[in-house]
């Protein structure tokens, strides 16, 4: 399947119930969750071991990030399309070894993050094209926060932790004035990368899947917190309930 065909979906297509059921089983295995875990699009029932792991990974590159809330994303149809895209890329490459799954960060507003649960992160909305018309990711959470789109007045930001497929990269060197008129990488490349390695840009709908949404603020606002204290992570059940009701998470 050519890239132009893959890019044309614009949304997750309607899929059979058998496909969705199988994809959900694989997604639960990916999340290491039990078969009886809830199938809501946003699942807040993470174990503290998982919460701590995610916090540590974010703090490795974003030490001033105060993690307020983490949601696990359960979208079996989208994950199924992601796995199909992975197989497609492996076939194009002649084997699985040449296709990497990278955990990368994408920072956006809360409203856009929630909208993406229905339609995916949309490369069609790209307004800045230093690396082409695609969705930007980074291995550095602080870098992703710093260069997130600030065109909206919405202050609340979300770090989306995504599994991203990377087969062949094209490095954009802005010292040579590359990238300003780039739409998609040339040749058979599926990913554009900045010369400093901080930016990865993807151009197909199902080259990435959001594993977690991380709601955050800045540590300077919470100078006294202990990141290894379980009690600092939403300790009040009523506060958790109000948070879910206010943000409409129970509709999922």
N, C-alpha and C positions, 0 to 999 in steps of 0.2 A: 504494500500500500504506500503510495507516494506521500510525501509530506503535505502537499497541497490538499490531498484528500483528508488526511488526518486533521488538518487545521480547520476543516470546513464544518465540523459538528456544531460548535457553539454552545452545546449543552449535552448532558448525559442522555443518550437515547433510551427509549423505552425498551426494557429487557425482560426476558422471560423470568418467571418466578424461580425456576430451577437454577438459572444462571445467578440470580441474586442470592439464593440460599447458599449455593456453593461459594460465591464470593464472600458472603458473610462469615462462613466457616473459616476461610483463609484469612480474613481480616481479624477475626478473634484470635487466631493462632498468631498473627503478626503482633497483636496487642497483648498476647499472653493472658487473655481473659477467658473465663469459663464459658462453656456453651450456654449456660443459663443466664448469662449477663444480659442486661437490658439492651434492646436494639434501638434506643433513641439516638437521633442524630448526634446529640451532644450528651456525653456520659461523664458525670462528675465523680463517679465512684472509684477514683483511683486509690490505690494503696499508697501509704506514705513512702514505701520504698521506691515506687515509681515517681512520686512527687519529688523526692529528694534527688533522684537521678536526673530528672529534667531540670531542676533548679541548678544543680552543679554544672550541667552541660551549658546552660545559658550563662551562668556566672563566669565560666571560663573565658568568655569573650565580652561579657557585659556585666562587670562587677557591680555597677551602680543600679542594676535592675532589681526592683522589688516585685517578686512574683505574688500577685494577689489571688489568682484563681487559674486553674488548669482544667480544660475540658478535653476528653478523648473524643475523636471524631469517628463516627460509624456511618459510612456511606458505601454500602456494599456494591451498588451499581457503578459508582464512580471508581471504586477500588478494582472492580472486575474489569473495567475498561483500561485502567492503569496496567493491570497484569497482562491484558491482551496486547497493549502497546509495548510492554516489556518483551513479550515473545516475538512481536513483529521486529523490534530492533535487534534481537538476538539472531533472528533468521537473516536479516539484512547483513549482519556482521559475521555470519557463518559459525556462530557459537555463542555461549553465554559469557565467556571470559572477557569479551571486549565491552560489555555493558555494565556500568557501575550504578549502584543505588547509593546516592549521597543524601545525608540528612542536612538540609539547608534551611535557612530562615527567610521568611518573607514578612515584612512588617506592613500593616495596613490599619485602617480604622475598624472599629467594632462593627459598624453597619456593613462595610464591604466584606469583612470576614464572614459574617453571618449570611450575607447574600451569596457568597461563593459556595456555601454548602448546597445550594440548589443548582447553580450554573457553573461552578468552578471559577478559578482565577482566570480572568478574561484578558488575553493578550491584545484583544481588539480595542481595549480602553487605553492603551499606551499613549501617553502624550509627550514623553521625553524619549528620544531615540538615539542616544549615544551608542547603544549596543543593539539597535534594531527594534522592531515592533514585537516585543515579547514581555514575559513576566520575569522580574528580577528576583534573584535569591542571593544569599551570601552565607558563608560558613561562619561569619562574624556577626553575632546578634547586635552588638553595639553599632557596627557599620550599617546594618540593615535599618536600625532605628534612626540613625543620623540622616540617611539618604532616602527615607520613606517620603512618599508624596505628601506635601504639606498644603495642597491646594484646597483642602476642605477645612472648615472651621471646627470640625469634630475633634475634641482633644483626646478621647480615650482610644488608645492604641492596643493592638493585639499582635503578638508574635505568633505566626503560623509556622509550626515545625513540620516540614514537608519531606517526604521521600521523593527524590528527584532522579530520574533516569538520565544518564550521561553516556553517550557512545563516542562521539567524535566532536572535539571542540575547535573553535576558531578564535584565536586571540586577537583582540582589537587593541591596537597601539595608537593612542590619541596623539602621541608626539608626531606621528605621520598623518595626523588629521583623518584617521580612519573612523568609521562609525557614524559620522554626522548624517550621512544619507543612507545608512544601512537599514534595510527592512528585515532581511533574514540572512543568516550566514551563507557564504558561497559554497558551492560543491555539495558534498555529502555530509557536511557538519550539521549537527542537530542542536549544538549549544554554543553560545558566544561567551567568552570569558575575558575579563579585563586583564591588562598586562600585569597588574599587581595581585591577581588571583582572588580579589575580594568580591567580584561580581560574576554571577552565572545568570545567563538569560535563556529562557526556554520559549519555544515558538509553537508548540503543539498542545492541544487541549489536555491530553492524558499522559503527558510526560512527567507528571508530578501528582502526588496525592497528599492532602493535609492530614497528618497524624494527630496533632494536638493544636489547640488554641490556648495561648498563654496570655492572660490579661495582666498588665503590669503598670507600675509607676516607677518613680526613681527613689533610690535608697536615701537620698538626702532628706526626703520627707519622713523617713522612718529610721532615724539614726540609731535607735536603741534595739532594733530587732536582731534576733539570733537566727541565722538561716538554717541552723541544725536543730532548732527547737520546734517540735511538732506543733506546739500550741500556738505558734504565730500564724499558722496557715489556716485562716478562717475557723477559729476555735469555737465560735458561737453558732449552734445549729439554726437559731432563729435568723441570724444574719445571713447564713447560707440560703435559707428559705426565701427571705426577702430579695436577695440578689437574683435568684432564679425567677421569681415572679416578676420582678422589675424588668428583667431582660428578656422575658418571654421564653425562657428555655424549656418550660414545661410543655409548651406546644409541640416540642419535638419528641 
